[in-house]
Amino acid sequence: MKDFIRSRRFRIAGCVCLLVACSASALIAYQRGFGGRGYGSRGYDLSGYSRNGVPDWGMNEDFGKDVFTFARVKYSDGYGGGGYGWRRGGKWRVDYPDSDLNFSLRLQQLTAMKVNPNPVVVELTDPEVFDYPFLYMIEPGNLEFSEEEVVALRKYLENGGFLMVDDFWGQNEYDNFYREIKRVFPEREPFEVPLEHEIFQCVYPMKERPQVPAINTFYRGYTYERYDAQEVHYQAITDDADRIMVFICHNTDLGDGWEREGENKEYFAEFAVKKSYPLGINIVTYAMTH
């Protein structure tokens, strides 16, 4: 299984030396316009959501499954399931599908990686999770893994998978996530990842470990969502070969930087162009080549 995920990663990455680090001005040139999106994401049925103006670039059938697919984790939490929208269906779907669609588009435009235009939602206990070397988890501040999810996630990560965790704020939410991830890896401890690490430098050289606010927080003039979340943290859990298995983005919201295109020029220029997209592309590149 480990060799399967590793070979899938490398086939998807393809000629990784051809990855293109476009400038901020090039990214702005791709923007889809402003003046309000005219849509919302949190009320869409997952079985038939709208692309909300994001183009479908299609896929070459010759690549089969050897394309990058943005895979979002559907997990258990204290908000229950059923219905639609995170208030009735769990915070795992915050920013969905806009965030996933926009990031997939940018990855396709700004790198030579072949990208699936259709992101997916997967459960950790689904056998197909091993088809996706990269998983994205959002808002785990109320996360509650089942025992089956604990076992499945550990197996996935130890066999070459990668999990990115994003958009949770403050000490209480961190403590909850820490408790749950320690159930997965009781013998491994998260640690702060320095700016010099290649995950921050591999495609776009980052000059800081960025803090990206939700757009409504930006409108209020802050980059943090609560008083105990002013300092951004990027932590990792590694395997025995020092490969990052879990990359934890705490007190920041990269997903909102992906989601909120077309809403505010200043937010897009400062947080999407300079921070969310470059770091997101770095994270995926690292995940697919290690």
N, C-alpha and C positions, 0 to 999 in steps of 0.2 A: 504493500500500500504506500509506503514512503517513496519508493522508486516511482510509483504511478503518479503521485502528486508532483514530485520533482520533475519528471519528464513532461507532464502537462504544463507546469510553469514555464519551462524552458521553450517548449514548442510555441506557447502563446506569446512569450516575449520575443521570439523570433530573432532577428538580427538586432539585438538590443543596442549594438554600437551605432545604429542608425537613429536612435532616439533624438528628437530635435528639441532643444531647449529654446523655445521662442521667447522673444522679449516681451515685456509688458505691453509695448505698443502693438505688437502683433496680436496679442490676446485681445486687446481692446478692439482691434480691427474685426475680430470675429463676433463681437457683441451683437445680440439679437434685437437691440432697440430698447427704448425706455418709454415711460409714460403710463406705466401700470400694466400688469400682466393680463388683467381681465379674467383671471381664473384663480381657483384655489385648489390646493392639493389634498387637504385632509378629509374631504368627503368622497373621494373616488373609490369605487369598487375595485379591489385589487385584480379581479379577473378581467377587467376591460377598461382600464384607465385611459384617459386622453394623453397624448404626447404633448399637449399644451404648447404647440408651436415648435417643438424640437424636431428637426428633420430626421427622417429615417434613411440612413445611408446604405442600408442593405448589407448583406454579407456574401462573400464569395463562397459558394458551396464547396469548393475544393479544400477550404480550411476546416470543414466539419465543425467539431467542437473546440478546435485549437484557436480560439479567439478569447480575449479577455471579456468576462461577463461580470458586471458589478452585481455582487450578491449580498443582499441585506438579510440579517438574521432576524427571524421572528422568534422571540423568546417569551418566557413566562414572566409576568410581573403582577404587582398588586392591584392593577387596574382592570383585570379580567379580560375576557375576549368577546368575540362576536360583534356584530354591528360594523360601523365604519367610523373613522376618525379616532384619534388617539384617546379621547375621553371615554370612548366605549370599547376600544380595541387594543389598548396597550401603547405605551410610549415607543415601542420599537418602530412604529411607522411614522414618527415625526419627520417632517420635511419630504415625505414620500408622495408622489414619485418625482417631483421636480428636481430634487437634489441629485438623485441617481441618474436621471435622464441627462441633466446638464453636465454632470461630471463625465459621463460616458462620451458625450459629444466632444467635450474639450480634450479628453484623452485621445480620441480618434483624430481630432484636428491637429493637435500639437505634438504628437509623437508618431513614430512609424509602427506602433503596436496596432494589431488588428483588434477591433473592439466591437462587441455585440451591441447593437443599438437598443436592445431590449433588456434592461436590468431585471433581476429576478429576486424573489423572496424565498428564503429557505429556512427550514427548521433544522436545528442541530442534529436531531435524531433521524433525519431523512437520509437514506443511503446516498442520494445524489449530492449531498454536501461535498463529497470528495471530488466531484467534478469541478469545484470552484476553489482554486488555490488561495483566493482572497475573499475574506468575509468582512462585512461592515456592520457594526453594532452601535446603536445610538441611544442616548438617554438611559443608561443602566442604573440610575439612582434609586430605582425601586425594583431592580432585577431580583427574580427568585428562580434560580435554576432548579429544575427537577433532578432527581438522581440520575435519570436517563440522560439528561442534557449534560450533566457533569461528566459522565463517562464518555459520551459522544464527543464533546469538545476536547477533552484530553486526548482521545485517540486521534482526532483530526489534526490537532496541533503537533503532536509528537510524530506524526507521519508526514510532516512537511507543510501543513497549512499555516495560514497567517490570518490573524484577527486584528482589525483596527477598531478601537473603541473611541467614541466621540460624543461631545455635547452633554457633559454632566458637570455640575457646579457645586462648590462648597464642600465642607467637611462631611456632612451627613451623607450626601450622595456618594462621596468617595468611600466612606466607611462601608456603605452597603455593597458597593462593587467589590471592594477589597475582600470583604467576607466571602462573597460568592466566587471570586476567582481563586481564592485560597482553597476552596473546596475542590477546584480543578487541579491546582498545583500546590498542595500544602507544603511541599519542600522547596518551592521557589519563591523568591521575593521580588516584587517590582522595584526598579531603580530608575533614577533620573537619567535621561539620555542627554549627553552633552551636545552642544551645537556642532561640535567638530565631527560627530558621528556621520557616517556616509548617508544615513537616511535623511539627513538635512541637507546634504551636499551633492547627491549623486547625479541629478539632472539640473535642477535649479539651485545654485548656491544660496542658501538662506543666510541672511545677516542677523537674524534673531529667531528665537523660538516664539512664534507669533501667538498673540491672543486675538481671536476673532469673536466679536460679539454677535448675538442675534441682531437682526436689523432693527427691531423695536428698542433694544438696548442702545444701539447706535443713535437712534433718534433722540434718546434722552441724554446723550452726551457721554456715555460710559462705554468701556470695553469689557466690563465684568458685570455679571448679573446679580451678585449679592455681596454683602460686605466681607464675607469670609472666602471670596473667590477672586481676589484681586491679583493673585500671583498665578500665572499659567504654569502647568506642569505637563511634561511629556515623559512618560515612563514606559518601561519595557519589561517584559519577561522573556528570557532567552532559554534556548536549549543547551545541551552540553557542549555544542560546537559554537556557542555564542551567537547563533542565529536568532534574530528577534522573532518570536512566535506571536506575542501580543504587544501591540503598540497602543498606549493609553493616552488619549488627548483629553486632559482634565482642565477645567476652567477655560474652555475655548469651544467654539462652535464652527468647525470647518464646514460642516454641512450647510449651514445657513449662507455661508459665502458662496457655495455652489447653487443653492436653491434660488436665491433672490435676484436673479438676473432680471433686468427690465423694470426694477422698482426704484432705484436711486443711483444716479451716476457716481456720486461721491463714495457711497458704500461699495459699489462695484469696483471703482478704481483703486480704493485704498485696501479693501479687505479681500475681494475676490481675485483681482489681478495680481496683487503683490504677495498675497499670503495663502488663501485657501487653495486656489488651483495649483500654484507651484509646489506647495508642500504635499498636497494630495497626489500629484503626479510623482513626486519623489517617493512617497510611501508605497504606491503601487509598483513603481520600478524596483524598489528594494525588495518588495514581497515576491515579485516574479523572477528575480534573479538570484535569490538566496535560498 
